[in-house]
Amino acid sequence: MIPYRIETLFQHEPWANKLLFGATIAAGLAREFGLIPDEVYTQFFIWGEGGPLSLIGYQFAHAGIAHLAGNMVFLWVFGNAVCATVGNWAYLTLYLGLGAFAGLVHMLIGGAPVVGASGAISGVVGLAVAFYPINKVNLFYMLGLIPRTGRLWLWTLALYWTFWDIVGAVFHLGPVAYWAHIGGTAAGVATGLGLLACGRVQLTEFDHGSTLDFILRRTPPHKQRASDDIARAEIRRAAQAYLSAYAAEPGAGLEPAIPAQRRRLQLRRRTEEPDVPTPTATSQDSTATTAETPASIRFGKLTAPKPAAIPAATNPSAWPAELPDVRYFYFDGIVRHGPASRAEFLQALSLAPTTERWWYWAENMTEWRRVSALGDALPLTHQGRASTVLQHRG
């Protein structure tokens, strides 16, 4: 199976991977055409025979054109994707570091001298598995003698390759650095998980979630950010729709009415005794009642007028009777209220100092109406009630 594309979005131009791609091909062709002397090649490009710098140089050397071509296919597909995710300078460090680690694992288990970029490329594949395990990989494969194309999840493809690396390492199948592949893949997955946990890598909305997200059983952070943006957009749209509807309602363009503030009873100093009207009733009972009820209440030198009786017109039953017994919504010049029953609506009207700015709407009505449109009985009742309120407040 030969991969040719991994489905992810590029966040950066992967020039670092293209640089490594070109340098590796140049080094391989230079060796093939004899442009690198044997002494230099052994010293700097064969890990296990050369010096310490060969731990880096062996990643650019290959044992033939076929070896070089096979590695470059994987480097181009997975290297570009990972480089575009982590950034170019970080990718250069990760690529060379993972390749060096793979070479150390190979030598620690007793491997022979080694050349090739497969250890570093295995590390890059491990990074890709950590970042986007269920993104699809497009690949070529052979079904008998017929070439086909298909798509597989990245984690299944990496698991397939790792399985054959383990089989080859256990049974020593051919001159392949299987332990370098295994060590590089494991180091790549672990490094990728660490970068994700530290928040050093940000995935895109196209990616379906990292391996760390599946381990922690959490919603991918980049998916959460996208859902938060959608929620905020919905709230903005709802707020705009509400404001538009409110602007179309009656009374929206008026200045808010300032409700009358209740005040405590104020006692006033009187210099003269208030005049008490002489009762005109001839009944003895009426005369006795008037004599027993003073016209004012005395507190030393301070007196307060006797509260006048509230007219019967303030009773809610005195309001127009043609109002149906349904639910009501009303606007008092400041806020909207409702739903309210007929009795609650009439009670609110009876307690209001003024209804000049009031609008109301009842069920089955086609539009809002002013409260003043209820008839002459409404303003008269309010006028009588308003004067009563003034008498109480003094």
SVG drawing of the C-alpha trace seen along z (x, -y; Angstrom):
<svg xmlns="http://www.w3.org/2000/svg" viewBox="-83 -80 121 96">
<polyline fill="none" stroke="black" stroke-width="0.4" points="0.0,0.0 1.4,-3.3 -0.1,-6.5 -0.4,-9.6 -2.4,-12.1 -3.6,-12.6 -6.7,-14.6 -5.9,-17.6 -5.7,-21.3 -2.3,-23.0 -1.8,-25.8 1.7,-26.7 3.6,-26.4 5.8,-23.3 9.0,-24.6 11.1,-22.8 9.9,-19.4 10.5,-20.4 14.0,-21.4 14.6,-18.0 13.0,-16.3 15.4,-18.0 18.5,-17.6 17.8,-13.8 17.4,-13.3 20.5,-15.4 22.6,-13.4 21.3,-10.1 21.9,-11.0 25.4,-12.4 26.3,-9.1 24.9,-7.1 27.0,-9.2 30.2,-9.0 30.2,-12.6 30.8,-11.8 34.1,-10.0 34.0,-6.7 35.9,-8.1 33.5,-11.0 30.5,-8.9 31.6,-6.4 32.5,-9.1 29.4,-11.2 26.6,-9.1 26.8,-5.6 25.6,-5.3 27.5,-2.6 30.8,-3.1 31.2,-6.9 31.5,-9.5 28.9,-11.2 27.7,-13.4 26.7,-10.3 23.7,-10.0 22.3,-12.9 23.9,-12.2 22.7,-8.7 19.1,-10.1 20.2,-11.5 21.9,-8.4 20.2,-5.5 21.2,-2.1 20.1,-2.6 17.5,-4.5 14.6,-2.1 15.3,-2.6 15.4,-6.4 12.2,-6.5 10.2,-4.5 11.2,-6.7 10.6,-9.9 7.0,-9.0 6.2,-8.6 8.2,-11.8 6.3,-13.9 2.8,-12.7 3.2,-12.6 6.0,-15.2 4.1,-18.0 1.0,-17.4 2.9,-17.3 5.1,-20.3 2.1,-22.3 0.6,-21.6 3.6,-22.1 5.4,-24.8 8.6,-24.7 11.3,-25.3 9.7,-22.9 9.4,-20.3 13.1,-20.5 13.9,-19.8 11.4,-17.0 12.4,-15.3 16.2,-15.2 15.5,-14.4 13.2,-11.5 15.6,-10.2 18.5,-10.3 16.3,-8.5 15.4,-5.8 19.1,-5.3 19.9,-4.9 17.2,-2.3 18.5,-0.4 22.0,-0.3 21.1,0.4 19.3,3.6 22.4,4.8 21.8,3.6 24.3,3.4 25.4,0.1 22.4,-1.6 21.6,-4.3 18.2,-5.7 15.5,-8.2 13.0,-5.5 13.5,-5.9 12.9,-9.7 9.9,-9.1 8.4,-6.6 8.7,-9.3 6.8,-11.7 4.1,-9.0 3.8,-8.6 3.3,-12.4 0.5,-12.2 -1.1,-9.3 -1.1,-11.5 -2.5,-14.5 -5.2,-13.1 -5.7,-9.3 -9.1,-9.1 -8.3,-11.4 -8.4,-9.4 -5.3,-8.5 -5.7,-8.1 -3.5,-5.2 -2.8,-3.0 -2.9,0.8 -2.9,3.8 -5.8,6.2 -4.2,9.1 -2.8,7.4 -5.3,4.5 -4.2,1.2 -6.8,-0.3 -7.3,-3.3 -8.8,-3.5 -9.0,-5.4 -8.2,-4.2 -8.1,-5.7 -4.6,-6.7 -4.5,-4.7 -5.4,-1.5 -2.7,-2.1 -0.1,-2.8 -1.1,0.2 -0.8,2.4 2.8,1.1 3.8,1.5 2.5,5.0 4.8,6.0 7.7,4.2 7.2,6.2 7.0,9.4 10.1,8.5 12.1,7.6 11.1,10.8 11.8,13.1 14.7,11.1 13.1,10.8 15.7,9.2 18.2,6.4 15.7,3.8 16.1,1.6 12.8,2.8 13.7,1.5 14.5,-1.9 11.0,-1.9 9.4,-0.8 11.4,-3.2 10.7,-6.1 7.0,-5.4 6.7,-5.1 8.7,-8.2 6.6,-10.1 3.3,-9.2 4.6,-10.0 6.1,-13.4 2.8,-14.3 0.8,-13.5 3.1,-15.7 2.8,-18.6 -1.0,-18.3 -1.1,-18.2 1.0,-21.3 -1.2,-23.1 1.7,-23.6 -0.2,-22.2 -3.6,-23.6 -5.6,-21.4 -8.2,-22.6 -12.0,-22.2 -11.3,-19.7 -9.5,-17.3 -11.7,-14.9 -9.9,-14.8 -6.5,-13.8 -5.4,-10.6 -5.2,-12.5 -8.9,-13.6 -9.9,-9.9 -7.8,-8.9 -9.3,-11.6 -12.8,-11.1 -13.2,-14.8 -14.6,-17.0 -11.6,-18.2 -10.7,-21.8 -10.8,-23.0 -14.3,-21.5 -15.3,-23.2 -14.1,-26.5 -16.1,-26.1 -19.3,-25.2 -18.7,-28.2 -18.4,-30.4 -21.7,-29.0 -23.4,-29.5 -22.2,-33.1 -23.4,-33.7 -26.8,-32.3 -27.0,-34.5 -26.2,-37.6 -28.8,-36.7 -31.4,-36.1 -30.5,-39.5 -30.8,-41.3 -34.1,-39.7 -35.4,-40.7 -34.2,-44.3 -35.9,-44.4 -39.2,-43.1 -39.0,-45.4 -38.4,-48.4 -41.5,-47.6 -43.7,-47.5 -45.7,-50.5 -44.1,-52.8 -40.5,-51.7 -39.5,-55.2 -41.0,-57.0 -39.0,-58.2 -39.5,-55.9 -42.2,-57.1 -40.8,-57.7 -43.1,-56.0 -44.3,-58.1 -42.2,-57.4 -44.1,-56.6 -43.3,-58.9 -43.8,-58.6 -46.6,-60.6 -45.3,-64.1 -46.8,-65.9 -47.0,-69.7 -47.0,-72.4 -50.2,-74.4 -50.3,-77.9 -54.1,-77.9 -56.6,-75.3 -58.2,-73.9 -61.7,-74.8 -64.1,-72.0 -67.2,-72.2 -70.5,-72.2 -72.5,-69.0 -75.8,-69.7 -77.4,-66.4 -80.5,-66.7 -80.3,-63.1 -79.1,-62.6 -77.0,-59.6 -75.3,-61.6 -74.5,-64.4 -73.0,-62.0 -70.8,-60.4 -69.5,-63.7 -68.7,-64.8 -66.8,-61.6 -64.7,-61.7 -62.3,-64.7 -61.4,-66.4 -57.6,-66.0 -55.2,-64.0 -53.1,-65.9 -49.6,-65.0 -48.5,-67.9 -48.3,-70.9 -48.1,-68.7 -51.3,-67.6 -52.1,-65.6 -55.2,-65.9 -57.7,-63.0 -57.4,-60.7 -60.3,-61.1 -62.4,-58.1 -61.3,-56.4 -64.1,-56.8 -65.8,-53.6 -64.7,-54.3 -61.3,-52.8 -62.8,-49.4 -61.6,-47.2 -65.2,-46.3 -65.8,-50.0 -63.6,-49.6 -65.2,-49.0 -67.1,-45.7 -66.6,-44.9 -63.0,-43.6 -63.1,-39.8 -61.9,-37.4 -58.8,-36.3 -55.0,-36.8 -53.6,-40.3 -50.2,-41.7 -49.4,-45.3 -46.6,-47.9 -46.4,-50.5 -43.9,-52.8 -40.9,-51.0 -41.3,-47.3 -43.7,-44.7 -45.8,-42.6 -47.9,-39.5 -49.6,-37.2 -52.0,-38.4 -55.6,-37.6 -58.3,-40.3 -58.5,-40.9 -54.7,-41.3 -54.6,-43.7 -57.4,-45.9 -55.8,-45.9 -52.5,-47.0 -54.4,-49.8 -56.1,-50.9 -52.8,-51.2 -51.0,-53.2 -50.6,-57.0 -51.1,-57.5 -51.8,-55.5 -50.9,-58.0 -48.1,-55.7 -49.9,-52.4 -50.6,-50.0 -52.4,-46.6 -53.0,-43.5 -55.4,-40.7 -55.8,-37.3 -57.5,-37.3 -56.7,-41.0 -55.1,-41.9 -52.9,-44.7 -51.8,-46.6 -54.1,-49.4 -53.7,-52.3 -55.3,-52.0 -56.8,-55.4 -58.9,-53.8 -60.9,-51.9 -63.3,-54.9 -64.1,-57.9 -64.6,-55.9 -60.9,-55.1 -59.4,-58.6 -62.2,-59.8 -61.5,-57.0 -57.8,-57.7 -58.5,-61.4 -60.5,-60.6 -57.9,-58.2 -55.0,-60.6 -56.6,-63.2 -57.1,-60.7 -53.5,-59.8 -52.5,-63.4 -54.7,-63.7 -53.0,-60.7 -49.4,-61.9 -50.0,-65.5"/>
</svg>
